[in-house]
Amino acid sequence: MPIHRLSELAYYQTGGSCVRLYLPKSVSEIQDAVREIQGLSQPFFVLGGGTNSLVCDDHWPGAVIALSRMGGLRTLDKNGNIFCEAGVDNSGFARFAVDHGLTGAGWMNRLPGQMGGTVRMNARCYGGEISQIVKKITCVDLSGNIIVHDDPSKVFRGYKDTSFMQTGEIIASVEIKLEPGDTLATRELMKFCEDDRVLKGQFTHPSCGCVFKNDYTVGVPSGMLLESSGVKSLTRGGAIVSPQHANFVFNRDKGASSRDIIELSLMMREAVYARFGVWLEYEMEILGHLPADLAKAIHEVRARGSETPELEALRARFALSVRV
Ligand SMILES: Cc1cc2nc3c(=O)[nH]c(=O)nc-3n(C[C@H](O)[C@H](O)[C@H](O)COP(=O)(O)OP(=O)(O)OC[C@H]3O[C@@H](n4cnc5c(N)ncnc54)[C@H](O)[C@@H]3O)c2cc1C
């Protein structure tokens, strides 16, 4: 069997290899893949666009199911209902919707990734969140059975949290409800999203977007905590912190390993804890075989330190910047 280089599938362009790669084109091919993998008693992971993930450097002895060939996309009626398979990329979806006279998905333009990964992560940006427009989700469970969720409130559990993170169900397709209407404002929003991300240098080098989640109980975005902890000067091998956004780790000129990226993120988390007593939670999903030393470090949890004057001052500064 051929060896597949996972770095060629991963948005970060790092990662090892695997032997068993499935590229299903339909829900029944996903079912077949899951049943075959289970029959072989192998572990597996799912890859969408890989834009929120880091694939580990080691050879992965299990299987990978990549959804990029699940590209079906069509309107279901004239009322704004759309059928969309998991592998459709977000920008393509946003363009399709607006070209069909529908509003409500403009915020997805230039959000890297595919529909399936976007639903699993409950991605959000520019005032939108995928949970607001998804009406029905068709999945394949770990035994290869089809599961249909027609009550989205049961799967979307809030900020960056969905039931799929526990069940491991594979999202095959979704039905989305948008609104027919004047698309001028949507087209303007799409342009704004594109320009803003380019202006912020988000596509300068491969990344996974924000490495860490925001903790809304802190009252300051994680990017601001990181910036104020001086992490922008940190590097590890070919991994650097984005000069424009302290929560982005870049694979500079594709010269980083996944280990470099993880080790740099650990240094960043440590820096924030040392300065503000806040222990950041990872948003980046780590796929594949994580070496034991990195797993131990990543899974460490520390309690919030006592309130510091530095954190209070930063909170005040943030509140002021929001008001301005
Ligand atoms: C430059 C940049 C900017 C970004 N900006 C934002 C932003 O503004 N807001 C935001 O929320 N995110 C942002 N992200 C993160 C990322 O774009 C989103 O989370 C995106 O929705 C992930 O989709 P994906 O297909 O790439 O997921 P992947 O990275 O492929 O997968 C993410 C997780 O979902 C699982 N998964 C993937 N597909 C499926 C499926 N079909 N069924 C079940 N599980 C699946 C994977 O195993 C993994 O655990 C950014 C990323 C980059 C690189």
The ligand as a Tripos MOL2 file, in Angstrom:
@<TRIPOS>MOLECULE
LIG
   53    58     1     0     0
SMALL
NO_CHARGES

@<TRIPOS>ATOM
      1 C1         -6.0080   32.0120    8.8780 C.3       1 LIG1
      2 C2         -7.0670   31.3720    9.7160 C.ar      1 LIG1
      3 C3         -8.0650   32.1480   10.2660 C.ar      1 LIG1
      4 C4         -9.0780   31.5460   11.0450 C.ar      1 LIG1
      5 N1        -10.0530   32.3430   11.5610 N.ar      1 LIG1
      6 C5        -11.0500   31.7750   12.2770 C.ar      1 LIG1
      7 C6        -12.1160   32.5730   12.7870 C.ar      1 LIG1
      8 O1        -12.1710   33.7730   12.5620 O.2       1 LIG1
      9 N2        -13.0770   31.9540   13.5130 N.ar      1 LIG1
     10 C7        -13.0620   30.6090   13.7370 C.ar      1 LIG1
     11 O2        -13.9740   30.1020   14.4040 O.2       1 LIG1
     12 N3        -12.0570   29.8280   13.2690 N.ar      1 LIG1
     13 C8        -11.0630   30.3760   12.5460 C.ar      1 LIG1
     14 N4        -10.0580   29.5910   12.0500 N.ar      1 LIG1
     15 C9        -10.0720   28.1550   12.3020 C.3       1 LIG1
     16 C10       -10.7500   27.3330   11.1790 C.3       1 LIG1
     17 O3        -10.8170   28.0980   10.0160 O.3       1 LIG1
     18 C11       -12.1640   26.9220   11.5300 C.3       1 LIG1
     19 O4        -12.2540   26.2860   12.7690 O.3       1 LIG1
     20 C12       -12.7040   25.9790   10.4390 C.3       1 LIG1
     21 O5        -14.0950   25.9800   10.5570 O.3       1 LIG1
     22 C13       -12.1770   24.5580   10.5720 C.3       1 LIG1
     23 O6        -12.6100   23.7940    9.4660 O.3       1 LIG1
     24 P1        -11.7010   22.6260    8.8700 P.3       1 LIG1
     25 O7        -12.5050   21.8880    7.8700 O.co2     1 LIG1
     26 O8        -10.4100   23.1210    8.3910 O.co2     1 LIG1
     27 O9        -11.4910   21.7320   10.1770 O.3       1 LIG1
     28 P2        -10.2830   20.7440   10.4880 P.3       1 LIG1
     29 O10        -9.1200   21.5180   11.0040 O.co2     1 LIG1
     30 O11       -10.0380   19.8200    9.3520 O.co2     1 LIG1
     31 O12       -10.9280   19.9130   11.6790 O.3       1 LIG1
     32 C14       -11.1950   20.4820   12.9140 C.3       1 LIG1
     33 C15       -11.7050   19.3470   13.8460 C.3       1 LIG1
     34 O13       -12.9210   18.8360   13.3160 O.3       1 LIG1
     35 C16       -12.7870   17.4700   12.9270 C.3       1 LIG1
     36 N5        -13.5120   17.3400   11.6580 N.ar      1 LIG1
     37 C17       -13.2000   17.8890   10.4560 C.ar      1 LIG1
     38 N6        -14.1590   17.5860    9.5540 N.ar      1 LIG1
     39 C18       -15.0690   16.8490   10.2110 C.ar      1 LIG1
     40 C19       -16.2940   16.2140    9.8090 C.ar      1 LIG1
     41 N7        -16.7680   16.2900    8.5810 N.pl3     1 LIG1
     42 N8        -16.9830   15.5110   10.7610 N.ar      1 LIG1
     43 C20       -16.5270   15.4150   12.0330 C.ar      1 LIG1
     44 N9        -15.3810   15.9680   12.4460 N.ar      1 LIG1
     45 C21       -14.6630   16.6870   11.5440 C.ar      1 LIG1
     46 C22       -11.2880   17.1900   12.8270 C.3       1 LIG1
     47 O14       -10.9880   15.8410   13.1450 O.3       1 LIG1
     48 C23       -10.7520   18.1530   13.8980 C.3       1 LIG1
     49 O15       -10.8680   17.5520   15.1640 O.3       1 LIG1
     50 C24        -9.0450   30.1470   11.2650 C.ar      1 LIG1
     51 C25        -8.0260   29.3780   10.6980 C.ar      1 LIG1
     52 C26        -7.0490   29.9740    9.9200 C.ar      1 LIG1
     53 C27        -5.9910   29.1130    9.2950 C.3       1 LIG1
@<TRIPOS>BOND
     1     1     2 1
     2     2     3 ar
     3     2    52 ar
     4     3     4 ar
     5     4     5 ar
     6     4    50 ar
     7     5     6 ar
     8     6     7 ar
     9     6    13 1
    10     7     8 2
    11     7     9 ar
    12     9    10 ar
    13    10    11 2
    14    10    12 ar
    15    12    13 ar
    16    13    14 ar
    17    14    15 1
    18    14    50 ar
    19    15    16 1
    20    16    17 1
    21    16    18 1
    22    18    19 1
    23    18    20 1
    24    20    21 1
    25    20    22 1
    26    22    23 1
    27    23    24 1
    28    24    25 2
    29    24    26 1
    30    24    27 1
    31    27    28 1
    32    28    29 2
    33    28    30 1
    34    28    31 1
    35    31    32 1
    36    32    33 1
    37    33    34 1
    38    33    48 1
    39    34    35 1
    40    35    36 1
    41    35    46 1
    42    36    37 ar
    43    36    45 ar
    44    37    38 ar
    45    38    39 ar
    46    39    40 ar
    47    39    45 ar
    48    40    41 1
    49    40    42 ar
    50    42    43 ar
    51    43    44 ar
    52    44    45 ar
    53    46    47 1
    54    46    48 1
    55    48    49 1
    56    50    51 ar
    57    51    52 ar
    58    52    53 1
@<TRIPOS>SUBSTRUCTURE
     1 LIG1         1 GROUP 0 **** ****
